[in-house]
Amino acid sequence: MKKKFLLSIFMVAVLAASSVIPAYGASGPGRPENAVPNGVTQEQWDRLNDVTIEFDELSDLVRYFNPGMLNTTDTIYDSLDNQRYIQEEMNRYIMDLKDKADELKDSGATDTAEGMDQYMILSMTVKGMKTSAEKMGRSLDYLNRSNSSVQSNISRAAKNYTYYANQVMISYNSALANRTTLQKVAELSNAALEVQKQSVKQGVSTEAAVLSAQKEVLSAQSSLLKLDNTIDSLRRSVCLMTGYSEEAVPAIGGLPELDPITVSAIDIEADTAKAIGNNYNLISKRHTTSNHSTTGMKDKEARDSEGEQNVAITMQSYYQAILQAKSTYEAACISYEKAILEKEKSDYSIKIGLLSKISYMQAQMSYFEAESEKQNAYDSLYQAYDTYQWAVNGIIMTSEQ
């Protein structure tokens, strides 16, 4: 049987889980002490804390509970707070110097040359520091705006973490779907072994056939054990990326249903334009200077053009991946419908005694394989569509732009 459960996605997921997330959060979802953040309704917050991880909740779970995301946000805001503290200290120091200058003037000390020199030094210092403090204040005010580079970096980090969380959850669902099939394989292998043992007793089979059946049983059990380990690893990764503690065992939901009309309505040209405009790497490159020289400006234009072409090429490859996955899924659906008919036929045949137990088991196995292939094909289609949509929103992980 083919065991395709998006190995490429799984590798990305494992790398993501092992490299971008440092540790479990101290206060993850599902805990009563969590305070409702600003801009979030109680209903939304209750849903995030209901100890069930749904695919459409991943972005919010990452934003509010992912330890890596929280660490990134805290580091950025701590830096801003430090800068704000420095500015406030500068303002206090400026006021002190201004008070000293005013005291000199009010006391008449400026009537002497020495006193006037001290006053002028204090006044010039106050003026220079005030300019610097005001400039720092304007910078901090800008950095706290919703469209500032700081907020852009936070948004980018959140999207990166959510992207990886998506990949892990897709892999988890794919592996889980394959477990159903492998479980049936193990059950049917055991049943086939018992049939072979009975056949030996009846003299219509051989010990070699029994040994072969035993090997099939061991192989099925081994495959099931390996898949269970993979499922457990992916489950832990999903929990880790959404901030759950190591002891928590939240339910993990399935993938959303992808509307075929939505897939068919994709506008590659419009989406490519959006992807180029939203791509974080390109935005960063656009903000780099050209040294204000003719050569520098030409080099910058060339780099920007090359980056945009790379994004366009990537978008085209993602679009083709969707079309291929859609075609594969449609074929798998047809095969599954045929398998249902064959299963119904075998169910009737075994009922009226026209089919042997071994033949019936083989027919059952064909059905479960077709069911698994259909689910795997859907997971591949959803993963291709999800990757495409992330690219539209500025996140491309697989190539340099």
C-alpha positions in Angstrom: 0.0 0.0 0.0 1.1 3.5 -0.7 1.8 5.6 2.4 1.9 9.2 1.2 1.3 11.6 4.1 3.0 14.7 2.8 6.5 13.9 3.9 7.9 17.1 2.5 5.5 19.0 4.7 6.4 16.9 7.6 10.1 17.7 7.2 9.2 21.4 7.2 7.1 20.9 10.2 9.7 19.1 12.2 12.4 21.7 11.3 10.0 24.4 12.3 9.1 22.8 15.6 12.8 22.1 16.5 14.3 25.4 15.4 11.9 28.4 15.6 10.2 27.6 18.9 12.4 27.8 22.0 10.2 26.5 24.8 6.6 26.0 26.0 4.8 29.1 27.1 4.4 29.7 30.8 0.7 30.6 30.4 -0.9 28.9 27.4 -4.5 28.7 26.2 -7.1 26.9 28.3 -6.1 28.6 31.5 -8.6 30.6 33.5 -6.0 33.2 34.5 -5.6 34.5 30.9 -6.9 38.0 30.6 -8.9 39.1 27.6 -6.6 41.2 25.3 -7.8 44.6 23.9 -9.8 44.3 20.7 -10.9 40.7 21.4 -14.4 39.8 22.5 -15.1 37.4 25.3 -16.7 35.0 22.9 -13.6 35.0 20.7 -11.4 34.6 23.8 -13.5 31.7 25.1 -13.1 29.9 21.8 -9.4 30.3 21.8 -9.3 28.9 25.4 -11.7 25.9 24.9 -8.9 23.4 24.7 -9.6 22.6 21.1 -7.2 23.7 18.3 -9.0 24.5 15.1 -7.2 25.4 11.9 -8.9 28.8 11.6 -7.7 29.6 15.2 -4.0 29.1 14.5 -3.2 32.7 13.7 -4.7 34.0 17.0 -3.3 31.2 19.0 0.1 32.0 17.6 -0.3 35.7 18.3 -1.4 35.4 21.9 0.3 32.2 23.1 3.2 31.1 20.8 6.3 31.3 23.1 8.6 32.4 20.2 6.1 35.0 19.1 5.6 36.3 22.6 9.4 36.5 23.0 9.8 38.4 19.8 7.0 40.9 20.7 8.4 41.3 24.2 11.9 42.0 23.0 10.7 44.6 20.5 8.5 46.4 23.0 11.1 46.2 25.8 13.5 47.9 23.4 10.9 50.6 22.7 10.2 51.0 26.4 14.0 51.4 27.1 14.2 54.1 24.4 11.1 55.9 25.8 12.8 55.8 29.3 16.0 57.3 27.9 13.9 60.1 26.3 12.1 60.8 29.5 15.4 60.9 31.4 16.7 63.4 28.8 13.7 65.6 29.3 14.2 65.6 33.0 17.9 66.4 32.6 16.9 69.2 30.2 14.5 70.7 32.7 17.3 70.6 35.4 19.7 72.4 33.1 17.1 74.9 32.1 16.3 75.6 35.8 20.0 76.1 36.5 20.3 78.5 33.6 17.2 80.4 34.8 18.7 80.6 38.3 21.9 82.2 36.9 19.9 84.7 35.0 17.5 85.5 37.9 20.4 85.9 40.4 22.2 88.4 38.2 25.2 86.2 37.7 24.9 86.8 33.9 26.1 90.4 34.5 29.6 89.0 34.8 31.5 87.6 31.8 32.0 84.3 33.7 28.4 84.0 34.6 27.3 84.8 31.0 29.6 82.1 29.7 28.1 79.6 32.1 24.6 80.7 31.1 25.3 80.4 27.3 26.8 76.9 27.8 23.7 75.8 29.7 21.4 77.4 27.2 23.1 75.8 24.2 23.2 72.4 25.9 19.5 72.7 26.6 18.8 73.6 23.0 20.8 70.8 21.6 19.5 68.1 23.9 15.9 69.4 23.4 16.3 68.9 19.7 17.6 65.4 20.2 14.9 64.5 22.6 12.1 65.8 20.3 13.6 63.9 17.4 13.7 60.7 19.5 10.1 61.3 20.6 9.0 61.6 17.0 10.8 58.4 16.1 9.2 56.6 19.0 5.8 57.9 18.1 6.3 56.7 14.5 7.5 53.3 15.6 4.3 52.8 17.7 2.1 53.5 14.6 0.2 50.6 13.0 2.1 51.1 9.7 5.6 51.4 11.3 8.5 49.1 10.6 8.2 47.8 14.1 4.6 46.7 13.6 5.6 45.3 10.2 8.2 43.2 11.8 5.8 41.9 14.4 3.2 41.1 11.7 5.8 39.3 9.7 7.0 37.2 12.7 3.3 36.3 13.4 2.8 35.2 9.8 6.0 33.2 9.8 5.0 31.3 13.0 1.5 30.8 11.7 2.8 29.5 8.4 4.8 26.8 10.1 1.9 26.0 12.4 -0.3 25.5 9.4 2.2 23.1 7.8 2.4 21.1 11.0 -1.4 20.8 11.4 -1.8 19.8 7.8 0.8 17.1 8.3 -0.9 16.0 11.5 -4.2 15.6 9.8 -2.7 13.7 6.9 -0.8 11.3 9.2 -4.0 10.8 11.2 -6.0 9.9 8.1 -3.3 7.4 7.1 -3.6 5.8 10.6 -7.2 4.7 9.9 -6.0 2.9 6.8 -3.0 1.3 8.6 -5.2 0.2 11.4 -7.4 -1.6 8.9 -4.3 -3.1 7.3 -3.2 -4.5 10.7 -6.7 -5.9 11.4 -7.0 -7.5 8.0 -3.5 -8.9 8.2 -4.3 -10.6 11.5 -7.6 -11.9 10.0 -5.7 -13.2 6.9 -3.2 -14.9 9.2 -6.0 -16.7 11.0 -7.5 -17.8 7.7 -4.2 -19.2 6.5 -3.8 -21.1 9.8 -7.2 -22.7 9.3 -6.4 -23.4 5.7 -3.3 -25.3 6.8 -5.3 -27.4 9.2 -7.7 -28.2 6.3 -4.8 -29.1 4.1 -5.5 -26.4 1.5 -2.6 -24.1 2.4 1.1 -24.4 3.4 3.3 -23.3 6.3 5.1 -21.0 3.9 1.8 -19.2 3.3 1.4 -18.8 7.1 4.9 -17.4 7.5 4.2 -15.0 4.7 1.0 -13.9 6.5 2.9 -13.5 9.8 5.4 -11.2 8.0 2.5 -9.1 6.7 1.2 -8.8 10.3 4.6 -7.7 11.7 5.1 -5.3 8.8 1.6 -3.7 9.4 2.3 -3.5 13.2 5.7 -1.9 12.6 4.2 0.7 10.1 1.4 1.5 12.5 3.9 2.0 15.4 6.1 4.3 13.3 3.0 6.3 12.2 1.8 6.6 15.8 5.2 8.0 16.8 4.9 10.5 13.9 1.4 11.5 14.9 2.5 12.0 18.5 5.4 14.1 17.4 3.2 16.3 15.2 0.6 16.6 17.9 3.2 17.9 20.3 4.5 20.3 17.7 1.0 21.7 17.1 0.5 22.1 20.9 3.9 23.7 21.3 3.3 26.2 18.5 0.0 27.2 19.9 1.4 27.7 23.4 -0.1 24.7 25.2 1.9 23.3 28.1 3.6 19.9 27.7 1.0 18.3 30.0 -2.0 19.6 28.1 -3.9 17.3 25.7 -6.1 19.6 23.5 -8.3 18.2 20.8 -7.0 19.0 17.3 -9.5 19.7 14.6 -9.4 18.8 10.9 -8.7 20.8 7.9 -11.3 23.2 6.6 -13.3 22.2 3.5 -11.9 23.8 0.4 -14.5 25.1 -2.0 -13.8 23.9 -5.5 -15.2 27.2 -6.9 -12.7 29.1 -4.8 -9.8 27.1 -6.3 -11.2 27.5 -9.9 -11.6 31.2 -9.4 -7.9 31.9 -8.6 -6.7 34.9 -10.6 -2.9 34.3 -11.0 -2.1 37.7 -12.5 -3.9 39.7 -9.8 -2.6 37.5 -7.0 1.0 37.8 -8.4 0.7 41.6 -8.3 -0.5 41.4 -4.7 2.3 39.0 -3.8 4.9 41.4 -5.2 3.3 44.3 -3.3 3.0 42.4 0.0 6.3 40.4 0.0 8.3 41.3 3.0 11.7 40.7 1.5 10.9 43.0 -1.5 9.5 45.6 0.9 12.8 45.5 2.8 14.8 45.8 -0.4 12.7 48.7 -1.6 13.6 50.6 1.6 17.3 50.2 1.1 19.2 53.2 -0.2 20.8 53.6 -3.6 23.6 55.9 -2.3 21.9 58.6 -4.5 24.3 57.8 -7.3 23.4 56.9 -10.9 25.1 53.5 -10.5 23.6 52.9 -7.1 20.1 53.7 -8.4 20.5 51.4 -11.4 21.8 48.6 -9.2 18.9 49.0 -6.8 16.4 49.0 -9.7 18.0 45.8 -11.1 17.8 44.1 -7.7 14.2 45.1 -7.2 13.3 43.9 -10.7 15.0 40.6 -10.2 13.3 40.1 -6.8 9.9 40.8 -8.4 10.6 38.4 -11.2 11.5 35.7 -8.7 8.3 36.2 -6.8 6.3 36.0 -10.1 8.1 32.7 -11.0 7.4 31.3 -7.5 3.7 32.3 -7.8 3.5 30.6 -11.1 5.0 27.4 -9.7 2.6 27.5 -6.7 -0.3 28.0 -9.1 0.8 25.0 -11.2 1.1 22.9 -7.9 -2.5 23.8 -7.1 -3.7 22.7 -10.6 -1.7 19.5 -10.4 -3.0 18.7 -6.9 -6.6 19.6 -7.9 -6.3 17.1 -10.9 -4.9 14.4 -8.6 -7.7 15.0 -6.0 -10.4 14.8 -8.7 -8.9 11.5 -10.0 -8.7 10.2 -6.4 -12.4 11.0 -5.8 -13.4 9.1 -8.9 -11.3 6.1 -7.8 -12.9 6.3 -4.4 -16.4 6.3 -5.8 -15.4 3.2 -7.8 -14.0 1.6 -4.7 -17.3 2.2 -2.8 -19.1 0.3 -5.6 -16.6 -2.5 -5.5 -16.9 -2.7 -1.7 -20.7 -2.9 -1.9 -20.3 -5.7 -4.5 -17.8 -7.6 -2.3 -20.1 -7.1 0.8 -23.0 -8.7 -1.1 -20.8 -11.5 -2.6 -19.4 -12.6 0.8 -22.9 -12.5 2.2 -24.3 -14.9 -0.4 -21.1 -17.1 -0.3 -19.7 -16.2 -3.7 -16.4 -14.8 -2.3 -13.7 -16.3 -0.2 -12.6 -14.6 3.0 -9.2 -13.9 1.5 -10.7 -12.3 -1.6 -13.1 -10.3 0.5 -10.2 -9.0 2.6 -8.3 -8.0 -0.5 -11.4 -6.2 -1.8 -11.8 -4.4 1.6 -8.1 -3.4 1.5 -8.6 -1.8 -2.0 -11.4 0.3 -0.5 -9.4 1.5 2.4 -6.4 2.3 0.2 -8.7 4.4 -2.1 -10.1 6.2 0.9 -6.6 7.0 2.1 -5.5 8.1 -1.4 -8.5 10.5 -1.5 -7.6 12.0 1.9 -4.0 12.3 1.0 -4.9 14.0 -2.3 -7.1 16.5 -0.5 -4.4 17.3 2.1 -1.9 17.9 -0.8 -4.4 20.2 -2.5 -5.1 22.1 0.7 -1.4 22.4 1.4 -0.8 23.8 -2.1 -3.6 26.3 -1.8 -2.5 27.4 1.7 1.1 27.9 0.5 -0.2 29.9 -2.4 -2.3 32.1 -0.2 0.6 32.7 2.2 2.7 33.9 -0.8 -0.1 36.3 -1.8 0.1 37.7 1.7 3.9 38.2 1.5 5.3 35.0 3.0 7.4 32.8 0.7 9.7 30.4 2.6 11.1 28.2 -0.2 13.2 30.6 -2.2 15.1 33.9 -2.1 13.4 36.8 -3.8 
